[in-house]
Amino acid sequence: MAVATLPTSTAVAKKNTSATRAGKAATTARGKTAARRVVRRTPMVKKPLPAGLPREWYEAHNRRLKAMRLAIALLDGGVYTPERARNRTIRTTAARIGVHPPSNTTCRLVRSLITENAH
C-alpha cells in the first residue's frame, strides 16, 4: 500500500498564512512575540421594550443607546476627552458607523459618557 505525501508547495503556502503575518506584526520592541487573545463576540439577544410607557421614555432610551454606540466608536477611534469630541467629530463618526446624524442633545450625552469613562 502506497503512502500519500503532501507536495512541498503546501508547506510553502502555510508559511504565508495570515496567522504568521499577524504573529510578525505582534512582535514587541524587545523581539518577543506578544500573545494575542481572540475574543469572539456573540450578539446579545434582543428583548422587546416594555409596553405602555410614555413616549418620552422610549425616546430617551433610544437616545442613550445611540450615544453609547457613538461613545464607544469615538473611544475606539482615539477620542478620549470631551474637548476633542466636538459635534462635527461625533456626526462624522455617526456617518462612519452607519448611524443617523445625532442631535445636539445626543452629542452632549456622548460627551458626558466620555467624561465618565475618562476617570
Biopython code that builds the backbone (N, CA, C, O; Angstrom):
import numpy as np
from Bio.PDB.StructureBuilder import StructureBuilder

atoms = [
    (1, "MET", "N", (0.851, -1.169, 0.000)),
    (1, "MET", "CA", (0.000, 0.000, 0.000)),
    (1, "MET", "C", (0.893, 1.228, 0.000)),
    (1, "MET", "O", (1.818, 1.324, 0.807)),
    (2, "ALA", "N", (0.628, 2.163, -0.894)),
    (2, "ALA", "CA", (1.451, 3.362, -1.031)),
    (2, "ALA", "C", (0.968, 4.433, -0.060)),
    (2, "ALA", "O", (-0.235, 4.580, 0.160)),
    (3, "VAL", "N", (1.890, 5.168, 0.510)),
    (3, "VAL", "CA", (1.560, 6.249, 1.437)),
    (3, "VAL", "C", (1.577, 7.563, 0.661)),
    (3, "VAL", "O", (2.546, 7.882, -0.029)),
    (4, "ALA", "N", (0.484, 8.322, 0.788)),
    (4, "ALA", "CA", (0.401, 9.602, 0.075)),
    (4, "ALA", "C", (1.198, 10.649, 0.832)),
    (4, "ALA", "O", (1.130, 10.735, 2.058)),
    (5, "THR", "N", (1.937, 11.428, 0.103)),
    (5, "THR", "CA", (2.704, 12.500, 0.725)),
    (5, "THR", "C", (2.205, 13.839, 0.199)),
    (5, "THR", "O", (1.695, 13.935, -0.917)),
    (6, "LEU", "N", (2.361, 14.863, 1.019)),
    (6, "LEU", "CA", (1.946, 16.205, 0.612)),
    (6, "LEU", "C", (3.004, 16.799, -0.299)),
    (6, "LEU", "O", (4.197, 16.610, -0.061)),
    (7, "PRO", "N", (2.600, 17.499, -1.315)),
    (7, "PRO", "CA", (3.587, 18.169, -2.147)),
    (7, "PRO", "C", (4.274, 19.283, -1.352)),
    (7, "PRO", "O", (3.694, 19.822, -0.410)),
    (8, "THR", "N", (5.479, 19.620, -1.723)),
    (8, "THR", "CA", (6.235, 20.624, -0.983)),
    (8, "THR", "C", (5.645, 22.016, -1.115)),
    (8, "THR", "O", (5.913, 22.859, -0.259)),
    (9, "SER", "N", (4.860, 22.300, -2.135)),
    (9, "SER", "CA", (4.290, 23.634, -2.310)),
    (9, "SER", "C", (3.302, 23.979, -1.198)),
    (9, "SER", "O", (3.110, 25.157, -0.897)),
    (10, "THR", "N", (2.659, 22.958, -0.569)),
    (10, "THR", "CA", (1.732, 23.247, 0.529)),
    (10, "THR", "C", (2.475, 23.743, 1.746)),
    (10, "THR", "O", (1.977, 24.609, 2.466)),
    (11, "ALA", "N", (3.644, 23.215, 1.988)),
    (11, "ALA", "CA", (4.421, 23.675, 3.138)),
    (11, "ALA", "C", (4.823, 25.127, 2.950)),
    (11, "ALA", "O", (4.852, 25.894, 3.912)),
    (12, "VAL", "N", (5.133, 25.510, 1.722)),
    (12, "VAL", "CA", (5.493, 26.903, 1.451)),
    (12, "VAL", "C", (4.275, 27.794, 1.614)),
    (12, "VAL", "O", (4.393, 28.908, 2.126)),
    (13, "ALA", "N", (3.117, 27.332, 1.192)),
    (13, "ALA", "CA", (1.898, 28.130, 1.293)),
    (13, "ALA", "C", (1.515, 28.355, 2.743)),
    (13, "ALA", "O", (0.958, 29.402, 3.070)),
    (14, "LYS", "N", (1.796, 27.406, 3.622)),
    (14, "LYS", "CA", (1.446, 27.561, 5.024)),
    (14, "LYS", "C", (2.263, 28.663, 5.681)),
    (14, "LYS", "O", (1.800, 29.275, 6.643)),
    (15, "LYS", "N", (3.449, 28.925, 5.194)),
    (15, "LYS", "CA", (4.276, 29.964, 5.793)),
    (15, "LYS", "C", (3.701, 31.350, 5.548)),
    (15, "LYS", "O", (3.990, 32.271, 6.313)),
    (16, "ASN", "N", (2.910, 31.524, 4.522)),
    (16, "ASN", "CA", (2.394, 32.836, 4.175)),
    (16, "ASN", "C", (0.955, 33.045, 4.628)),
    (16, "ASN", "O", (0.263, 33.893, 4.065)),
    (17, "THR", "N", (0.491, 32.318, 5.605)),
    (17, "THR", "CA", (-0.883, 32.476, 6.061)),
    (17, "THR", "C", (-1.010, 33.744, 6.879)),
    (17, "THR", "O", (-0.012, 34.328, 7.301)),
    (18, "SER", "N", (-2.235, 34.160, 7.098)),
    (18, "SER", "CA", (-2.473, 35.387, 7.860)),
    (18, "SER", "C", (-2.049, 35.226, 9.314)),
    (18, "SER", "O", (-1.702, 36.213, 9.962)),
    (19, "ALA", "N", (-2.070, 34.007, 9.838)),
    (19, "ALA", "CA", (-1.667, 33.796, 11.231)),
    (19, "ALA", "C", (-0.195, 34.129, 11.426)),
    (19, "ALA", "O", (0.181, 34.715, 12.441)),
    (20, "THR", "N", (0.639, 33.758, 10.458)),
    (20, "THR", "CA", (2.058, 34.066, 10.620)),
    (20, "THR", "C", (2.318, 35.540, 10.398)),
    (20, "THR", "O", (3.198, 36.111, 11.042)),
    (21, "ARG", "N", (1.574, 36.172, 9.500)),
    (21, "ARG", "CA", (1.730, 37.613, 9.323)),
    (21, "ARG", "C", (1.302, 38.352, 10.569)),
    (21, "ARG", "O", (1.944, 39.328, 10.955)),
    (22, "ALA", "N", (0.218, 37.907, 11.217)),
    (22, "ALA", "CA", (-0.237, 38.544, 12.448)),
    (22, "ALA", "C", (0.795, 38.345, 13.549)),
    (22, "ALA", "O", (1.004, 39.234, 14.375)),
    (23, "GLY", "N", (1.435, 37.190, 13.565)),
    (23, "GLY", "CA", (2.476, 36.937, 14.568)),
    (23, "GLY", "C", (3.667, 37.850, 14.374)),
    (23, "GLY", "O", (4.266, 38.311, 15.347)),
    (24, "LYS", "N", (4.018, 38.116, 13.119)),
    (24, "LYS", "CA", (5.119, 39.032, 12.855)),
    (24, "LYS", "C", (4.762, 40.444, 13.276)),
    (24, "LYS", "O", (5.623, 41.172, 13.767)),
    (25, "ALA", "N", (3.529, 40.844, 13.098)),
    (25, "ALA", "CA", (3.102, 42.187, 13.471)),
    (25, "ALA", "C", (3.026, 42.349, 14.979)),
    (25, "ALA", "O", (3.084, 43.469, 15.487)),
    (26, "ALA", "N", (2.897, 41.244, 15.698)),
    (26, "ALA", "CA", (2.746, 41.315, 17.146)),
    (26, "ALA", "C", (4.080, 41.297, 17.872)),
    (26, "ALA", "O", (4.102, 41.240, 19.101)),
    (27, "THR", "N", (5.172, 41.343, 17.161)),
    (27, "THR", "CA", (6.478, 41.324, 17.802)),
    (27, "THR", "C", (6.710, 42.646, 18.511)),
    (27, "THR", "O", (6.497, 43.710, 17.930)),
    (28, "THR", "N", (7.142, 42.588, 19.751)),
    (28, "THR", "CA", (7.375, 43.797, 20.533)),
    (28, "THR", "C", (8.758, 44.356, 20.265)),
    (28, "THR", "O", (9.521, 43.786, 19.485)),
    (29, "ALA", "N", (9.083, 45.463, 20.903)),
    (29, "ALA", "CA", (10.373, 46.117, 20.695)),
    (29, "ALA", "C", (11.534, 45.247, 21.190)),
    (29, "ALA", "O", (12.649, 45.362, 20.681)),
    (30, "ARG", "N", (11.287, 44.400, 22.153)),
    (30, "ARG", "CA", (12.350, 43.539, 22.690)),
    (30, "ARG", "C", (12.546, 42.274, 21.871)),
    (30, "ARG", "O", (13.401, 41.452, 22.203)),
    (31, "GLY", "N", (11.784, 42.105, 20.824)),
    (31, "GLY", "CA", (11.934, 40.931, 19.982)),
    (31, "GLY", "C", (11.072, 39.766, 20.413)),
    (31, "GLY", "O", (11.118, 38.705, 19.791)),
    (32, "LYS", "N", (10.287, 39.936, 21.465)),
    (32, "LYS", "CA", (9.406, 38.863, 21.917)),
    (32, "LYS", "C", (8.056, 39.013, 21.227)),
    (32, "LYS", "O", (7.626, 40.123, 20.913)),
    (33, "THR", "N", (7.411, 37.913, 21.001)),
    (33, "THR", "CA", (6.110, 37.941, 20.365)),
    (33, "THR", "C", (5.036, 38.086, 21.428)),
    (33, "THR", "O", (4.974, 37.306, 22.378)),
    (34, "ALA", "N", (4.194, 39.091, 21.256)),
    (34, "ALA", "CA", (3.105, 39.318, 22.203)),
    (34, "ALA", "C", (2.003, 38.300, 21.949)),
    (34, "ALA", "O", (1.690, 37.975, 20.804)),
    (35, "ALA", "N", (1.427, 37.808, 23.020)),
    (35, "ALA", "CA", (0.336, 36.839, 22.896)),
    (35, "ALA", "C", (-0.931, 37.584, 22.510)),
    (35, "ALA", "O", (-1.260, 38.614, 23.100)),
    (36, "ARG", "N", (-1.630, 37.067, 21.533)),
    (36, "ARG", "CA", (-2.888, 37.674, 21.110)),
    (36, "ARG", "C", (-4.033, 36.797, 21.565)),
    (36, "ARG", "O", (-4.015, 35.577, 21.403)),
    (37, "ARG", "N", (-5.016, 37.440, 22.130)),
    (37, "ARG", "CA", (-6.178, 36.718, 22.597)),
    (37, "ARG", "C", (-7.324, 36.980, 21.633)),
    (37, "ARG", "O", (-7.635, 38.131, 21.327)),
    (38, "VAL", "N", (-7.940, 35.926, 21.164)),
    (38, "VAL", "CA", (-9.048, 36.052, 20.245)),
    (38, "VAL", "C", (-10.325, 36.100, 21.065)),
    (38, "VAL", "O", (-10.631, 35.177, 21.820)),
    (39, "VAL", "N", (-11.072, 37.198, 20.904)),
    (39, "VAL", "CA", (-12.322, 37.357, 21.623)),
    (39, "VAL", "C", (-13.450, 37.221, 20.619)),
    (39, "VAL", "O", (-13.557, 38.001, 19.673)),
    (40, "ARG", "N", (-14.276, 36.237, 20.834)),
    (40, "ARG", "CA", (-15.417, 36.040, 19.953)),
    (40, "ARG", "C", (-16.635, 36.649, 20.621)),
    (40, "ARG", "O", (-17.006, 36.283, 21.737)),
    (41, "ARG", "N", (-17.238, 37.573, 19.925)),
    (41, "ARG", "CA", (-18.401, 38.254, 20.481)),
    (41, "ARG", "C", (-19.657, 37.728, 19.815)),
    (41, "ARG", "O", (-19.779, 37.711, 18.590)),
    (42, "THR", "N", (-20.569, 37.306, 20.640)),
    (42, "THR", "CA", (-21.854, 36.864, 20.120)),
    (42, "THR", "C", (-22.846, 37.992, 20.360)),
    (42, "THR", "O", (-22.818, 38.618, 21.419)),
    (43, "PRO", "N", (-23.714, 38.261, 19.408)),
    (43, "PRO", "CA", (-24.670, 39.340, 19.606)),
    (43, "PRO", "C", (-25.629, 39.009, 20.742)),
    (43, "PRO", "O", (-26.029, 37.863, 20.944)),
    (44, "MET", "N", (-25.978, 40.061, 21.470)),
    (44, "MET", "CA", (-26.907, 39.864, 22.576)),
    (44, "MET", "C", (-28.305, 39.602, 22.026)),
    (44, "MET", "O", (-28.658, 40.068, 20.942)),
    (45, "VAL", "N", (-29.072, 38.870, 22.770)),
    (45, "VAL", "CA", (-30.439, 38.573, 22.376)),
    (45, "VAL", "C", (-31.283, 39.807, 22.655)),
    (45, "VAL", "O", (-31.314, 40.301, 23.782)),
    (46, "LYS", "N", (-31.964, 40.302, 21.636)),
    (46, "LYS", "CA", (-32.787, 41.493, 21.804)),
    (46, "LYS", "C", (-34.114, 41.111, 22.433)),
    (46, "LYS", "O", (-34.772, 40.154, 22.025)),
    (47, "LYS", "N", (-34.484, 41.887, 23.435)),
    (47, "LYS", "CA", (-35.766, 41.689, 24.086)),
    (47, "LYS", "C", (-36.672, 42.849, 23.703)),
    (47, "LYS", "O", (-36.188, 43.963, 23.504)),
    (48, "PRO", "N", (-37.952, 42.617, 23.598)),
    (48, "PRO", "CA", (-38.845, 43.731, 23.278)),
    (48, "PRO", "C", (-38.905, 44.727, 24.437)),
    (48, "PRO", "O", (-38.805, 44.355, 25.606)),
    (49, "LEU", "N", (-39.069, 45.995, 24.082)),
    (49, "LEU", "CA", (-39.187, 47.025, 25.116)),
    (49, "LEU", "C", (-40.512, 46.877, 25.839)),
    (49, "LEU", "O", (-41.482, 46.383, 25.263)),
    (50, "PRO", "N", (-40.565, 47.297, 27.092)),
    (50, "PRO", "CA", (-41.824, 47.184, 27.835)),
    (50, "PRO", "C", (-42.902, 48.081, 27.221)),
    (50, "PRO", "O", (-42.635, 49.209, 26.805)),
    (51, "ALA", "N", (-44.093, 47.563, 27.177)),
    (51, "ALA", "CA", (-45.206, 48.308, 26.576)),
    (51, "ALA", "C", (-45.872, 49.200, 27.617)),
    (51, "ALA", "O", (-45.815, 48.937, 28.818)),
    (52, "GLY", "N", (-46.501, 50.257, 27.126)),
    (52, "GLY", "CA", (-47.318, 51.089, 27.999)),
    (52, "GLY", "C", (-46.594, 52.250, 28.651)),
    (52, "GLY", "O", (-47.202, 52.962, 29.451)),
    (53, "LEU", "N", (-45.321, 52.475, 28.346)),
    (53, "LEU", "CA", (-44.604, 53.597, 28.937)),
    (53, "LEU", "C", (-44.807, 54.844, 28.081)),
    (53, "LEU", "O", (-45.152, 54.745, 26.904)),
    (54, "PRO", "N", (-44.590, 56.019, 28.676)),
    (54, "PRO", "CA", (-44.753, 57.241, 27.886)),
    (54, "PRO", "C", (-43.740, 57.298, 26.740)),
    (54, "PRO", "O", (-42.661, 56.712, 26.819)),
    (55, "ARG", "N", (-44.106, 58.010, 25.680)),
    (55, "ARG", "CA", (-43.251, 58.130, 24.502)),
    (55, "ARG", "C", (-41.881, 58.705, 24.858)),
    (55, "ARG", "O", (-40.880, 58.305, 24.263)),
    (56, "GLU", "N", (-41.814, 59.616, 25.798)),
    (56, "GLU", "CA", (-40.550, 60.236, 26.201)),
    (56, "GLU", "C", (-39.556, 59.192, 26.724)),
    (56, "GLU", "O", (-38.348, 59.327, 26.534)),
    (57, "TRP", "N", (-40.072, 58.158, 27.380)),
    (57, "TRP", "CA", (-39.191, 57.128, 27.903)),
    (57, "TRP", "C", (-38.498, 56.392, 26.758)),
    (57, "TRP", "O", (-37.294, 56.140, 26.818)),
    (58, "TYR", "N", (-39.252, 56.049, 25.722)),
    (58, "TYR", "CA", (-38.686, 55.344, 24.570)),
    (58, "TYR", "C", (-37.669, 56.221, 23.839)),
    (58, "TYR", "O", (-36.618, 55.739, 23.417)),
    (59, "GLU", "N", (-37.986, 57.513, 23.691)),
    (59, "GLU", "CA", (-37.059, 58.433, 23.031)),
    (59, "GLU", "C", (-35.757, 58.551, 23.815)),
    (59, "GLU", "O", (-34.672, 58.524, 23.235)),
    (60, "ALA", "N", (-35.868, 58.682, 25.135)),
    (60, "ALA", "CA", (-34.669, 58.792, 25.972)),
    (60, "ALA", "C", (-33.863, 57.491, 25.940)),
    (60, "ALA", "O", (-32.633, 57.516, 25.912)),
    (61, "HIS", "N", (-34.559, 56.372, 25.946)),
    (61, "HIS", "CA", (-33.878, 55.067, 25.910)),
    (61, "HIS", "C", (-33.082, 54.905, 24.619)),
    (61, "HIS", "O", (-31.913, 54.519, 24.644)),
    (62, "ASN", "N", (-33.725, 55.203, 23.491)),
    (62, "ASN", "CA", (-33.042, 55.081, 22.206)),
    (62, "ASN", "C", (-31.907, 56.097, 22.081)),
    (62, "ASN", "O", (-30.882, 55.807, 21.463)),
    (63, "ARG", "N", (-32.082, 57.283, 22.661)),
    (63, "ARG", "CA", (-31.017, 58.289, 22.642)),
    (63, "ARG", "C", (-29.800, 57.800, 23.420)),
    (63, "ARG", "O", (-28.662, 57.985, 22.989)),
    (64, "ARG", "N", (-30.049, 57.176, 24.569)),
    (64, "ARG", "CA", (-28.930, 56.641, 25.373)),
    (64, "ARG", "C", (-28.201, 55.527, 24.628)),
    (64, "ARG", "O", (-26.973, 55.460, 24.668)),
    (65, "LEU", "N", (-28.945, 54.651, 23.950)),
    (65, "LEU", "CA", (-28.309, 53.581, 23.181)),
    (65, "LEU", "C", (-27.449, 54.149, 22.056)),
    (65, "LEU", "O", (-26.327, 53.696, 21.833)),
    (66, "LYS", "N", (-27.981, 55.137, 21.355)),
    (66, "LYS", "CA", (-27.243, 55.760, 20.261)),
    (66, "LYS", "C", (-25.994, 56.461, 20.780)),
    (66, "LYS", "O", (-24.926, 56.359, 20.176)),
    (67, "ALA", "N", (-26.125, 57.170, 21.894)),
    (67, "ALA", "CA", (-24.981, 57.867, 22.479)),
    (67, "ALA", "C", (-23.915, 56.874, 22.926)),
    (67, "ALA", "O", (-22.721, 57.142, 22.791)),
    (68, "MET", "N", (-24.334, 55.740, 23.452)),
    (68, "MET", "CA", (-23.374, 54.727, 23.885)),
    (68, "MET", "C", (-22.613, 54.146, 22.688)),
    (68, "MET", "O", (-21.398, 53.958, 22.757)),
    (69, "ARG", "N", (-23.321, 53.863, 21.598)),
    (69, "ARG", "CA", (-22.647, 53.370, 20.393)),
    (69, "ARG", "C", (-21.636, 54.381, 19.878)),
    (69, "ARG", "O", (-20.520, 54.023, 19.503)),
    (70, "LEU", "N", (-22.034, 55.645, 19.863)),
    (70, "LEU", "CA", (-21.138, 56.694, 19.375)),
    (70, "LEU", "C", (-19.942, 56.882, 20.294)),
    (70, "LEU", "O", (-18.820, 57.069, 19.822)),
    (71, "ALA", "N", (-20.170, 56.832, 21.602)),
    (71, "ALA", "CA", (-19.061, 56.986, 22.543)),
    (71, "ALA", "C", (-18.055, 55.854, 22.390)),
    (71, "ALA", "O", (-16.848, 56.089, 22.440)),
    (72, "ILE", "N", (-18.530, 54.647, 22.207)),
    (72, "ILE", "CA", (-17.631, 53.504, 22.014)),
    (72, "ILE", "C", (-16.833, 53.671, 20.728)),
    (72, "ILE", "O", (-15.628, 53.419, 20.704)),
    (73, "ALA", "N", (-17.504, 54.097, 19.657)),
    (73, "ALA", "CA", (-16.809, 54.294, 18.380)),
    (73, "ALA", "C", (-15.767, 55.408, 18.494)),
    (73, "ALA", "O", (-14.684, 55.301, 17.920)),
    (74, "LEU", "N", (-16.084, 56.467, 19.226)),
    (74, "LEU", "CA", (-15.125, 57.559, 19.407)),
    (74, "LEU", "C", (-13.926, 57.092, 20.221)),
    (74, "LEU", "O", (-12.784, 57.403, 19.883)),
    (75, "LEU", "N", (-14.180, 56.351, 21.286)),
    (75, "LEU", "CA", (-13.079, 55.847, 22.110)),
    (75, "LEU", "C", (-12.198, 54.894, 21.304)),
    (75, "LEU", "O", (-10.974, 54.925, 21.427)),
    (76, "ASP", "N", (-12.819, 54.049, 20.480)),
    (76, "ASP", "CA", (-12.047, 53.160, 19.610)),
    (76, "ASP", "C", (-11.236, 53.947, 18.594)),
    (76, "ASP", "O", (-10.169, 53.507, 18.166)),
    (77, "GLY", "N", (-11.747, 55.119, 18.206)),
    (77, "GLY", "CA", (-11.069, 55.957, 17.231)),
    (77, "GLY", "C", (-10.023, 56.883, 17.826)),
    (77, "GLY", "O", (-9.372, 57.627, 17.092)),
    (78, "GLY", "N", (-9.849, 56.855, 19.134)),
    (78, "GLY", "CA", (-8.801, 57.652, 19.757)),
    (78, "GLY", "C", (-9.257, 58.968, 20.361)),
    (78, "GLY", "O", (-8.421, 59.780, 20.758)),
    (79, "VAL", "N", (-10.556, 59.201, 20.440)),
    (79, "VAL", "CA", (-11.070, 60.422, 21.070)),
    (79, "VAL", "C", (-11.383, 60.077, 22.518)),
    (79, "VAL", "O", (-12.383, 59.420, 22.809)),
    (80, "TYR", "N", (-10.509, 60.531, 23.435)),
    (80, "TYR", "CA", (-10.632, 60.134, 24.843)),
    (80, "TYR", "C", (-11.126, 61.248, 25.751)),
    (80, "TYR", "O", (-11.446, 60.987, 26.911)),
    (81, "THR", "N", (-11.198, 62.475, 25.264)),
    (81, "THR", "CA", (-11.636, 63.584, 26.105)),
    (81, "THR", "C", (-12.824, 64.278, 25.463)),
    (81, "THR", "O", (-12.948, 64.292, 24.238)),
    (82, "PRO", "N", (-13.702, 64.856, 26.283)),
    (82, "PRO", "CA", (-14.885, 65.527, 25.726)),
    (82, "PRO", "C", (-14.510, 66.757, 24.884)),
    (82, "PRO", "O", (-15.258, 67.143, 23.986)),
    (83, "GLU", "N", (-13.359, 67.368, 25.170)),
    (83, "GLU", "CA", (-12.944, 68.546, 24.404)),
    (83, "GLU", "C", (-12.669, 68.186, 22.945)),
    (83, "GLU", "O", (-12.887, 68.999, 22.046)),
    (84, "ARG", "N", (-12.195, 66.978, 22.720)),
    (84, "ARG", "CA", (-11.904, 66.527, 21.352)),
    (84, "ARG", "C", (-13.149, 65.987, 20.650)),
    (84, "ARG", "O", (-13.135, 65.786, 19.436)),
    (85, "ALA", "N", (-14.218, 65.752, 21.400)),
    (85, "ALA", "CA", (-15.457, 65.207, 20.825)),
    (85, "ALA", "C", (-16.413, 66.354, 20.506)),
    (85, "ALA", "O", (-17.408, 66.561, 21.200)),
    (86, "ARG", "N", (-16.097, 67.089, 19.457)),
    (86, "ARG", "CA", (-16.973, 68.175, 19.028)),
    (86, "ARG", "C", (-18.136, 67.586, 18.232)),
    (86, "ARG", "O", (-18.101, 66.429, 17.811)),
    (87, "ASN", "N", (-19.161, 68.407, 18.038)),
    (87, "ASN", "CA", (-20.342, 67.933, 17.310)),
    (87, "ASN", "C", (-19.966, 67.397, 15.931)),
    (87, "ASN", "O", (-20.487, 66.371, 15.495)),
    (88, "ARG", "N", (-19.071, 68.087, 15.256)),
    (88, "ARG", "CA", (-18.666, 67.651, 13.912)),
    (88, "ARG", "C", (-17.995, 66.280, 13.960)),
    (88, "ARG", "O", (-18.249, 65.433, 13.104)),
    (89, "THR", "N", (-17.139, 66.059, 14.958)),
    (89, "THR", "CA", (-16.456, 64.774, 15.112)),
    (89, "THR", "C", (-17.463, 63.664, 15.399)),
    (89, "THR", "O", (-17.370, 62.567, 14.848)),
    (90, "ILE", "N", (-18.410, 63.961, 16.257)),
    (90, "ILE", "CA", (-19.420, 62.963, 16.617)),
    (90, "ILE", "C", (-20.284, 62.622, 15.405)),
    (90, "ILE", "O", (-20.592, 61.454, 15.166)),
    (91, "ARG", "N", (-20.672, 63.636, 14.645)),
    (91, "ARG", "CA", (-21.517, 63.385, 13.473)),
    (91, "ARG", "C", (-20.751, 62.655, 12.372)),
    (91, "ARG", "O", (-21.329, 61.840, 11.654)),
    (92, "THR", "N", (-19.465, 62.941, 12.236)),
    (92, "THR", "CA", (-18.652, 62.215, 11.260)),
    (92, "THR", "C", (-18.531, 60.751, 11.657)),
    (92, "THR", "O", (-18.601, 59.862, 10.808)),
    (93, "THR", "N", (-18.351, 60.506, 12.943)),
    (93, "THR", "CA", (-18.278, 59.137, 13.447)),
    (93, "THR", "C", (-19.611, 58.417, 13.228)),
    (93, "THR", "O", (-19.633, 57.236, 12.880)),
    (94, "ALA", "N", (-20.710, 59.124, 13.431)),
    (94, "ALA", "CA", (-22.034, 58.525, 13.213)),
    (94, "ALA", "C", (-22.196, 58.087, 11.768)),
    (94, "ALA", "O", (-22.719, 57.007, 11.494)),
    (95, "ALA", "N", (-21.746, 58.928, 10.843)),
    (95, "ALA", "CA", (-21.841, 58.555, 9.425)),
    (95, "ALA", "C", (-20.949, 57.359, 9.125)),
    (95, "ALA", "O", (-21.308, 56.502, 8.318)),
    (96, "ARG", "N", (-19.767, 57.295, 9.781)),
    (96, "ARG", "CA", (-18.831, 56.198, 9.536)),
    (96, "ARG", "C", (-19.381, 54.866, 10.020)),
    (96, "ARG", "O", (-19.182, 53.843, 9.365)),
    (97, "ILE", "N", (-20.077, 54.863, 11.168)),
    (97, "ILE", "CA", (-20.587, 53.595, 11.711)),
    (97, "ILE", "C", (-22.011, 53.290, 11.257)),
    (97, "ILE", "O", (-22.564, 52.251, 11.616)),
    (98, "GLY", "N", (-22.614, 54.188, 10.469)),
    (98, "GLY", "CA", (-23.936, 53.916, 9.917)),
    (98, "GLY", "C", (-25.082, 54.256, 10.830)),
    (98, "GLY", "O", (-26.090, 53.550, 10.852)),
    (99, "VAL", "N", (-24.946, 55.335, 11.591)),
    (99, "VAL", "CA", (-25.999, 55.784, 12.499)),
    (99, "VAL", "C", (-26.503, 57.128, 11.985)),
    (99, "VAL", "O", (-25.716, 57.919, 11.464)),
    (100, "HIS", "N", (-27.793, 57.400, 12.120)),
    (100, "HIS", "CA", (-28.335, 58.691, 11.700)),
    (100, "HIS", "C", (-27.623, 59.822, 12.440)),
    (100, "HIS", "O", (-27.195, 59.637, 13.579)),
    (101, "PRO", "N", (-27.492, 60.984, 11.813)),
    (101, "PRO", "CA", (-26.799, 62.092, 12.470)),
    (101, "PRO", "C", (-27.452, 62.437, 13.810)),
    (101, "PRO", "O", (-28.671, 62.594, 13.880)),
    (102, "PRO", "N", (-26.659, 62.555, 14.864)),
    (102, "PRO", "CA", (-27.229, 62.821, 16.185)),
    (102, "PRO", "C", (-27.589, 64.290, 16.362)),
    (102, "PRO", "O", (-27.017, 65.168, 15.716)),
    (103, "SER", "N", (-28.540, 64.540, 17.240)),
    (103, "SER", "CA", (-28.933, 65.900, 17.566)),
    (103, "SER", "C", (-27.913, 66.509, 18.524)),
    (103, "SER", "O", (-27.002, 65.824, 18.990)),
    (104, "ASN", "N", (-28.072, 67.801, 18.814)),
    (104, "ASN", "CA", (-27.177, 68.466, 19.767)),
    (104, "ASN", "C", (-27.290, 67.833, 21.152)),
    (104, "ASN", "O", (-26.298, 67.716, 21.873)),
    (105, "THR", "N", (-28.507, 67.425, 21.519)),
    (105, "THR", "CA", (-28.709, 66.778, 22.821)),
    (105, "THR", "C", (-27.957, 65.456, 22.893)),
    (105, "THR", "O", (-27.337, 65.152, 23.913)),
    (106, "THR", "N", (-28.003, 64.672, 21.827)),
    (106, "THR", "CA", (-27.289, 63.398, 21.802)),
    (106, "THR", "C", (-25.782, 63.631, 21.843)),
    (106, "THR", "O", (-25.057, 62.880, 22.496)),
    (107, "CYS", "N", (-25.307, 64.667, 21.151)),
    (107, "CYS", "CA", (-23.873, 64.986, 21.187)),
    (107, "CYS", "C", (-23.434, 65.333, 22.613)),
    (107, "CYS", "O", (-22.361, 64.921, 23.052)),
    (108, "ARG", "N", (-24.267, 66.091, 23.331)),
    (108, "ARG", "CA", (-23.951, 66.410, 24.733)),
    (108, "ARG", "C", (-23.896, 65.147, 25.574)),
    (108, "ARG", "O", (-23.027, 65.005, 26.435)),
    (109, "LEU", "N", (-24.818, 64.232, 25.327)),
    (109, "LEU", "CA", (-24.848, 62.975, 26.070)),
    (109, "LEU", "C", (-23.603, 62.136, 25.769)),
    (109, "LEU", "O", (-23.052, 61.497, 26.665)),
    (110, "VAL", "N", (-23.163, 62.137, 24.516)),
    (110, "VAL", "CA", (-21.938, 61.411, 24.143)),
    (110, "VAL", "C", (-20.752, 61.981, 24.917)),
    (110, "VAL", "O", (-19.942, 61.230, 25.461)),
    (111, "ARG", "N", (-20.652, 63.309, 24.965)),
    (111, "ARG", "CA", (-19.537, 63.933, 25.703)),
    (111, "ARG", "C", (-19.584, 63.595, 27.188)),
    (111, "ARG", "O", (-18.544, 63.398, 27.817)),
    (112, "SER", "N", (-20.783, 63.530, 27.742)),
    (112, "SER", "CA", (-20.879, 63.187, 29.168)),
    (112, "SER", "C", (-20.475, 61.732, 29.405)),
    (112, "SER", "O", (-19.892, 61.416, 30.442)),
    (113, "LEU", "N", (-20.778, 60.848, 28.461)),
    (113, "LEU", "CA", (-20.363, 59.456, 28.602)),
    (113, "LEU", "C", (-18.832, 59.321, 28.504)),
    (113, "LEU", "O", (-18.225, 58.525, 29.221)),
    (114, "ILE", "N", (-18.229, 60.100, 27.621)),
    (114, "ILE", "CA", (-16.776, 60.064, 27.502)),
    (114, "ILE", "C", (-16.133, 60.607, 28.766)),
    (114, "ILE", "O", (-15.093, 60.106, 29.192)),
    (115, "THR", "N", (-16.737, 61.631, 29.375)),
    (115, "THR", "CA", (-16.211, 62.191, 30.615)),
    (115, "THR", "C", (-16.263, 61.163, 31.739)),
    (115, "THR", "O", (-15.318, 61.045, 32.519)),
    (116, "GLU", "N", (-17.371, 60.416, 31.825)),
    (116, "GLU", "CA", (-17.499, 59.413, 32.886)),
    (116, "GLU", "C", (-16.475, 58.307, 32.735)),
    (116, "GLU", "O", (-15.979, 57.780, 33.731)),
    (117, "ASN", "N", (-16.148, 57.946, 31.491)),
    (117, "ASN", "CA", (-15.214, 56.843, 31.276)),
    (117, "ASN", "C", (-13.771, 57.285, 31.289)),
    (117, "ASN", "O", (-12.873, 56.444, 31.241)),
    (118, "ALA", "N", (-13.517, 58.595, 31.353)),
    (118, "ALA", "CA", (-12.146, 59.093, 31.327)),
    (118, "ALA", "C", (-11.455, 58.894, 32.668)),
    (118, "ALA", "O", (-10.227, 58.947, 32.734)),
    (119, "HIS", "N", (-12.198, 58.669, 33.720)),
    (119, "HIS", "CA", (-11.593, 58.552, 35.055)),
    (119, "HIS", "C", (-11.022, 57.193, 35.304)),
    (119, "HIS", "O", (-10.479, 56.939, 36.379)),
]
sb = StructureBuilder()
sb.init_structure("model")
sb.init_model(0)
sb.init_chain("A")
sb.init_seg("    ")
for serial, (resi, resn, name, xyz) in enumerate(atoms, 1):
    if name == "N":
        sb.init_residue(resn, " ", resi, " ")
    sb.init_atom(name, np.array(xyz, "f"), 0.0, 1.0, " ", f" {name:<3s}", serial, name[0])
structure = sb.get_structure()
